[in-house]
Amino acid sequence: MYRLNVRTTGMFFAFVLVTVLCIVFGCTVIQKIYYRLEGEGSICEVCDSSTVVVLGQKGRLWIGKELDVYEVITVTRIKQAPLYNKVYKGRIKITETIDDYHSKAIVVSGQIRKNYQVEP
């Protein structure tokens, strides 16, 4: 007669749990590193030819850095997940930092509006 060993079964479940936690933790860390390096953000205010950029973390922008600006367009499809397209709208240049999360920029080219996405 086959008997289930409680000690072996407990170790197996502990191994599976640790493996799953490592995978989830690893994906989270990789995503944070990617966004810290890439520096995605958005335009939160536009006045004449100057803008205010929000990037969400301290120290990712420096004066003189140029960023591309995109408009994110959602294309709804029947019975499928929505499709997101990015349309290039222009370029901005950082002129000063306001605080840890906001920076002032001037429009180098294009027509920039509030809520557009910013990428290096």
MDTraj code that builds the backbone (N, CA, C; nanometers):
import mdtraj as md
import numpy as np

residues = "MET TYR ARG LEU ASN VAL ARG THR THR GLY MET PHE PHE ALA PHE VAL LEU VAL THR VAL LEU CYS ILE VAL PHE GLY CYS THR VAL ILE GLN LYS ILE TYR TYR ARG LEU GLU GLY GLU GLY SER ILE CYS GLU VAL CYS ASP SER SER THR VAL VAL VAL LEU GLY GLN LYS GLY ARG LEU TRP ILE GLY LYS GLU LEU ASP VAL TYR GLU VAL ILE THR VAL THR ARG ILE LYS GLN ALA PRO LEU TYR ASN LYS VAL TYR LYS GLY ARG ILE LYS ILE THR GLU THR ILE ASP ASP TYR HIS SER LYS ALA ILE VAL VAL SER GLY GLN ILE ARG LYS ASN TYR GLN VAL GLU PRO".split()
xyz = np.array([
    [0.0841, -0.1179, 0.0000],
    [0.0000, 0.0000, 0.0000],
    [0.0888, 0.1245, 0.0000],
    [0.0504, 0.2232, -0.0836],
    [0.1299, 0.3461, -0.0985],
    [0.0889, 0.4466, 0.0087],
    [0.1869, 0.4972, 0.0789],
    [0.1615, 0.5967, 0.1820],
    [0.2295, 0.7278, 0.1448],
    [0.1589, 0.8399, 0.1596],
    [0.2124, 0.9717, 0.1268],
    [0.2987, 1.0213, 0.2414],
    [0.4214, 1.0574, 0.2105],
    [0.5135, 1.1067, 0.3111],
    [0.4875, 1.2559, 0.3317],
    [0.4459, 1.2944, 0.4505],
    [0.4092, 1.4325, 0.4808],
    [0.5307, 1.5241, 0.4710],
    [0.6454, 1.4773, 0.5122],
    [0.7656, 1.5607, 0.5085],
    [0.8063, 1.5935, 0.3643],
    [0.8033, 1.4952, 0.2765],
    [0.8387, 1.5160, 0.1364],
    [0.7372, 1.6063, 0.0674],
    [0.6092, 1.5864, 0.0944],
    [0.5050, 1.6689, 0.0349],
    [0.5170, 1.8135, 0.0799],
    [0.5447, 1.8364, 0.2069],
    [0.5623, 1.9721, 0.2582],
    [0.6814, 2.0416, 0.1961],
    [0.7902, 1.9689, 0.1759],
    [0.9076, 2.0272, 0.1121],
    [0.8791, 2.0597, -0.0348],
    [0.8023, 1.9753, -0.1011],
    [0.7673, 2.0013, -0.2410],
    [0.6848, 2.1296, -0.2533],
    [0.5847, 2.1446, -0.1680],
    [0.5028, 2.2653, -0.1722],
    [0.5829, 2.3898, -0.1351],
    [0.6751, 2.3765, -0.0414],
    [0.7612, 2.4897, -0.0057],
    [0.8495, 2.5276, -0.1242],
    [0.9032, 2.4292, -0.1957],
    [0.9852, 2.4553, -0.3143],
    [0.9042, 2.5271, -0.4218],
    [0.7826, 2.4810, -0.4474],
    [0.6962, 2.5438, -0.5479],
    [0.6629, 2.6869, -0.5060],
    [0.6322, 2.7091, -0.3798],
    [0.5994, 2.8425, -0.3307],
    [0.7179, 2.9374, -0.3458],
    [0.8371, 2.8922, -0.3089],
    [0.9564, 2.9760, -0.3211],
    [0.9851, 3.0077, -0.4675],
    [0.9690, 2.9111, -0.5555],
    [0.9913, 2.9327, -0.6988],
    [0.8953, 3.0365, -0.7546],
    [0.7678, 3.0246, -0.7213],
    [0.6679, 3.1209, -0.7697],
    [0.6977, 3.2606, -0.7157],
    [0.7315, 3.2712, -0.5887],
    [0.7637, 3.4018, -0.5310],
    [0.8863, 3.4635, -0.5969],
    [0.9871, 3.3826, -0.6282],
    [1.1065, 3.4341, -0.6963],
    [1.0730, 3.4858, -0.8354],
    [0.9885, 3.4158, -0.9067],
    [0.9486, 3.4605, -1.0409],
    [0.8724, 3.5918, -1.0331],
    [0.7751, 3.6020, -0.9429],
    [0.6955, 3.7241, -0.9291],
    [0.7837, 3.8407, -0.8853],
    [0.8681, 3.8177, -0.7855],
    [0.9573, 3.9233, -0.7374],
    [1.0540, 3.9670, -0.8464],
    [1.1081, 3.8721, -0.9209],
    [1.2006, 3.9035, -1.0296],
    [1.1367, 3.9881, -1.1370],
    [1.0130, 3.9553, -1.1756],
    [0.9422, 4.0345, -1.2775],
    [0.9170, 4.1764, -1.2288],
    [0.8818, 4.1912, -1.1023],
    [0.8576, 4.3241, -1.0469],
    [0.9845, 4.4074, -1.0476],
    [1.0956, 4.3486, -1.0080],
    [1.2224, 4.4208, -1.0042],
    [1.2651, 4.4605, -1.1453],
    [1.2521, 4.3697, -1.2402],
    [1.2900, 4.3996, -1.3788],
    [1.2058, 4.5131, -1.4336],
    [1.0755, 4.5132, -1.4056],
    [0.9880, 4.6196, -1.4539],
    [1.0290, 4.7539, -1.3939],
    [1.0592, 4.7580, -1.2649],
    [1.1004, 4.8833, -1.2018],
    [1.2314, 4.9343, -1.2598],
    [1.3251, 4.8438, -1.2837],
    [1.4526, 4.8840, -1.3429],
    [1.4309, 4.9378, -1.4827],
    [1.3456, 4.8720, -1.5618],
    [1.3181, 4.9165, -1.6986],
    [1.2606, 5.0575, -1.6987],
    [1.1594, 5.0816, -1.6167],
    [1.0975, 5.2138, -1.6170],
    [1.1901, 5.3201, -1.5592],
    [1.2792, 5.2831, -1.4683],
    [1.3751, 5.3799, -1.4171],
    [1.4741, 5.4182, -1.5268],
    [1.5154, 5.3216, -1.6075],
    [1.6105, 5.3504, -1.7137],
    [1.5450, 5.4220, -1.8311],
    [1.4270, 5.3792, -1.8673],
    [1.3599, 5.4365, -1.9835],
    [1.3054, 5.5760, -1.9562],
    [1.2511, 5.5992, -1.8401],
    [1.2048, 5.7317, -1.8043],
    [1.0765, 5.7744, -1.8711],
    [0.9765, 5.6875, -1.8743],
    [0.8485, 5.7269, -1.9306],
    [0.7765, 5.8187, -1.8343],
    [0.7037, 5.9130, -1.8899],
    [0.6283, 6.0064, -1.8079],
    [0.5189, 6.0700, -1.8898],
    [0.4698, 6.1839, -1.8432],
    [0.3629, 6.2516, -1.9149],
    [0.3752, 6.4027, -1.8983],
    [0.3073, 6.4734, -1.9870],
    [0.2994, 6.6189, -1.9808],
    [0.1815, 6.6528, -1.8893],
    [0.2067, 6.7301, -1.7832],
    [0.0968, 6.7619, -1.6921],
    [0.0465, 6.9053, -1.7092],
    [0.1236, 6.9909, -1.7776],
    [0.0793, 7.1293, -1.7971],
    [0.1492, 7.1870, -1.9199],
    [0.0745, 7.2654, -1.9969],
    [0.1312, 7.3307, -2.1153],
    [0.0924, 7.4778, -2.1121],
    [0.1926, 7.5663, -2.1216],
    [0.1705, 7.7108, -2.1286],
    [0.2594, 7.7662, -2.2396],
    [0.1996, 7.8195, -2.3439],
    [0.2727, 7.8745, -2.4587],
    [0.3734, 7.7727, -2.5116],
    [0.5019, 7.8033, -2.4995],
    [0.6028, 7.7107, -2.5507],
    [0.6738, 7.6348, -2.4389],
    [0.6250, 7.6480, -2.3144],
    [0.6868, 7.5735, -2.2044],
    [0.5897, 7.4687, -2.1520],
    [0.6446, 7.3614, -2.0980],
    [0.5638, 7.2531, -2.0442],
    [0.6187, 7.2103, -1.9095],
    [0.5367, 7.1339, -1.8353],
    [0.5816, 7.0712, -1.7120],
    [0.5698, 6.9209, -1.7331],
    [0.6789, 6.8489, -1.7061],
    [0.6859, 6.7055, -1.7294],
    [0.6874, 6.6331, -1.5956],
    [0.6086, 6.5262, -1.5848],
    [0.6082, 6.4413, -1.4660],
    [0.6680, 6.3071, -1.5058],
    [0.7718, 6.2651, -1.4341],
    [0.8311, 6.1344, -1.4643],
    [0.8223, 6.0358, -1.3494],
    [0.7766, 6.0768, -1.2345],
    [0.7449, 5.9817, -1.1299],
    [0.8543, 5.9403, -1.0342],
    [0.9824, 5.9543, -1.0688],
    [1.0878, 5.9204, -0.9746],
    [1.1989, 6.0231, -0.9792],
    [1.2629, 6.0368, -0.8680],
    [1.3683, 6.1368, -0.8523],
    [1.4921, 6.1046, -0.9375],
    [1.5497, 6.2077, -0.9951],
    [1.6796, 6.1954, -1.0554],
    [1.6876, 6.1372, -1.1948],
    [1.5769, 6.1291, -1.2679],
    [1.5831, 6.0696, -1.4002],
    [1.6035, 6.1717, -1.5106],
    [1.5850, 6.2977, -1.4816],
    [1.5996, 6.4010, -1.5837],
    [1.7107, 6.4968, -1.5461],
    [1.7794, 6.5441, -1.6442],
    [1.8783, 6.6476, -1.6207],
    [1.8610, 6.7573, -1.7243],
    [1.9075, 6.8747, -1.6928],
    [1.8905, 6.9911, -1.7794],
    [1.9613, 6.9666, -1.9120],
    [1.8898, 6.9975, -2.0196],
    [1.9439, 6.9802, -2.1537],
    [1.9020, 6.8512, -2.2214],
    [1.8415, 6.7580, -2.1482],
    [1.7987, 6.6314, -2.2081],
    [1.6768, 6.6545, -2.2958],
    [1.6764, 6.5931, -2.4147],
    [1.5626, 6.6045, -2.5055],
    [1.4804, 6.4762, -2.5013],
    [1.3484, 6.4937, -2.5032],
    [1.2558, 6.3817, -2.4940],
    [1.1560, 6.3859, -2.6088],
    [1.1186, 6.2691, -2.6580],
    [1.0141, 6.2597, -2.7595],
    [0.8781, 6.2580, -2.6917],
    [0.7790, 6.3152, -2.7597],
    [0.6434, 6.3215, -2.7060],
    [0.5509, 6.2461, -2.8005],
    [0.4660, 6.1600, -2.7407],
    [0.3735, 6.0772, -2.8182],
    [0.2318, 6.0931, -2.7651],
    [0.1362, 6.0791, -2.8556],
    [-0.0035, 6.0705, -2.8157],
    [-0.0422, 5.9235, -2.8222],
    [-0.1012, 5.8727, -2.7150],
    [-0.1436, 5.7337, -2.7115],
    [-0.2889, 5.7275, -2.7542],
    [-0.3154, 5.6551, -2.8621],
    [-0.4505, 5.6432, -2.9175],
    [-0.4992, 5.5008, -2.8944],
    [-0.6190, 5.4877, -2.8398],
    [-0.6786, 5.3575, -2.8160],
    [-0.7709, 5.3229, -2.9317],
    [-0.7471, 5.2093, -2.9933],
    [-0.8316, 5.1602, -3.1012],
    [-0.9136, 5.0455, -3.0449],
    [-1.0436, 5.0631, -3.0368],
    [-1.1284, 4.9575, -2.9826],
    [-1.1630, 4.8598, -3.0942],
    [-1.1543, 4.7334, -3.0597],
    [-1.1861, 4.6280, -3.1562],
    [-1.2962, 4.5414, -3.0983],
    [-1.3837, 4.4926, -3.1829],
    [-1.4949, 4.4100, -3.1382],
    [-1.4424, 4.2725, -3.0961],
    [-1.4821, 4.2287, -2.9779],
    [-1.4490, 4.0975, -2.9215],
    [-1.2997, 4.0739, -2.9046],
    [-1.2214, 4.1800, -2.8942],
    [-1.0785, 4.1657, -2.8716],
    [-1.0338, 4.2747, -2.7743],
    [-0.9172, 4.2566, -2.7204],
    [-0.8612, 4.3577, -2.6311],
    [-0.8312, 4.4845, -2.7107],
    [-0.8401, 4.6015, -2.6471],
    [-0.8098, 4.7255, -2.7201],
    [-0.6643, 4.7296, -2.7656],
    [-0.6418, 4.8004, -2.8736],
    [-0.5091, 4.8149, -2.9305],
    [-0.4632, 4.9585, -2.9065],
    [-0.3401, 4.9759, -2.8628],
    [-0.2871, 5.1091, -2.8333],
    [-0.1810, 5.1454, -2.9363],
    [-0.1973, 5.2610, -2.9965],
    [-0.1002, 5.3116, -3.0929],
    [-0.0387, 5.4398, -3.0387],
    [0.0915, 5.4569, -3.0609],
    [0.1590, 5.5801, -3.0223],
    [0.1878, 5.6598, -3.1486],
    [0.1468, 5.7870, -3.1467],
    [0.1697, 5.8761, -3.2599],
    [0.2671, 5.9845, -3.2160],
    [0.3783, 5.9964, -3.2880],
    [0.4798, 6.0955, -3.2558],
    [0.4223, 6.2361, -3.2736],
    [0.4386, 6.3221, -3.1714],
    [0.3830, 6.4572, -3.1757],
    [0.4872, 6.5676, -3.1678],
    [0.6090, 6.5367, -3.1255],
    [0.7103, 6.6412, -3.1177],
    [0.8215, 6.6069, -3.0218],
    [0.8964, 6.7110, -2.9849],
    [1.0128, 6.6938, -2.8985],
    [1.0202, 6.8101, -2.8007],
    [1.0612, 6.7809, -2.6767],
    [1.0795, 6.8845, -2.5758],
    [1.2214, 6.8750, -2.5206],
    [1.2667, 6.9860, -2.4577],
    [1.4001, 6.9914, -2.3983],
    [1.3868, 7.0412, -2.2544],
    [1.4436, 6.9684, -2.1604],
    [1.4362, 7.0031, -2.0188],
    [1.5209, 7.1278, -1.9924],
    [1.4606, 7.2279, -1.9261],
    [1.5314, 7.3521, -1.8962],
    [1.5620, 7.3693, -1.7482],
    [1.4769, 7.3142, -1.6614],
    [1.5025, 7.3212, -1.5170],
    [1.4213, 7.2164, -1.4446],
    [1.4667, 7.1804, -1.3240],
    [1.3915, 7.0859, -1.2413],
    [1.3144, 7.1645, -1.1360],
    [1.1900, 7.1286, -1.1179],
    [1.1036, 7.1966, -1.0206],
    [1.1162, 7.1297, -0.8837],
    [1.0981, 6.9978, -0.8796],
    [1.1158, 6.9199, -0.7572],
    [1.1603, 6.7793, -0.7967],
    [1.1443, 6.6841, -0.7064],
    [1.1911, 6.5484, -0.7328],
    [1.1182, 6.4801, -0.8481],
    [0.9975, 6.5231, -0.8781],
    [0.9167, 6.4525, -0.9770],
    [0.8776, 6.5362, -1.0985],
    [0.8961, 6.6655, -1.0944],
    [0.8529, 6.7547, -1.2024],
    [0.9717, 6.8316, -1.2597],
    [0.9644, 6.8560, -1.3887],
    [1.0658, 6.9362, -1.4560],
    [0.9983, 7.0288, -1.5549],
    [1.0618, 7.1441, -1.5806],
    [1.0135, 7.2382, -1.6801],
    [1.0860, 7.2115, -1.8107],
    [1.0143, 7.2253, -1.9211],
    [1.0739, 7.2007, -2.0525],
    [1.0199, 7.3009, -2.1529],
    [1.0947, 7.3185, -2.2627],
    [1.0466, 7.4008, -2.3733],
    [1.0189, 7.3088, -2.4914],
    [0.9272, 7.3520, -2.5754],
    [0.8915, 7.2737, -2.6926],
    [0.9944, 7.3003, -2.8019],
    [1.0609, 7.1958, -2.8475],
    [1.1593, 7.2079, -2.9539],
    [1.0905, 7.1979, -3.0894],
    [0.9980, 7.1029, -3.1011],
    [0.9243, 7.0866, -3.2258],
    [0.7885, 7.0229, -3.1979],
    [0.6945, 7.0459, -3.2864],
    [0.5631, 6.9828, -3.2771],
    [0.4639, 7.0597, -3.1922],
    [0.3453, 7.0025, -3.1821],
    [0.2364, 7.0581, -3.1019],
    [0.2155, 6.9672, -2.9819],
    [0.2445, 7.0189, -2.8641],
    [0.2387, 6.9404, -2.7413],
    [0.1134, 6.9775, -2.6641],
    [0.0453, 6.8748, -2.6123],
    [-0.0747, 6.8958, -2.5308],
    [-0.0626, 6.8200, -2.4004],
    [-0.1495, 6.8558, -2.3070],
    [-0.1549, 6.7906, -2.1773],
    [-0.1883, 6.6423, -2.1944],
    [-0.1306, 6.5584, -2.1076],
    [-0.1521, 6.4127, -2.1015],
    [-0.0846, 6.3360, -2.2136],
    [-0.0020, 6.3983, -2.2933],
    [0.0770, 6.3238, -2.3911],
    [0.1861, 6.2475, -2.3158],
    [0.2321, 6.1387, -2.3734],
    [0.3345, 6.0561, -2.3122],
    [0.4723, 6.1031, -2.3546],
    [0.5677, 6.0968, -2.2589],
    [0.7037, 6.1436, -2.2832],
    [0.7996, 6.0248, -2.2712],
    [0.8910, 6.0127, -2.3685],
    [0.9924, 5.9079, -2.3665],
    [1.1246, 5.9641, -2.4152],
    [1.2368, 5.9117, -2.3667],
    [1.3670, 5.9591, -2.4130],
    [1.3964, 5.9132, -2.5557],
])
top = md.Topology()
chain = top.add_chain()
for i, resn in enumerate(residues, 1):
    res = top.add_residue(resn, chain, resSeq=i)
    for name in ("N", "CA", "C"):
        top.add_atom(name, md.element.get_by_symbol(name[0]), res)
traj = md.Trajectory(xyz[None], top)
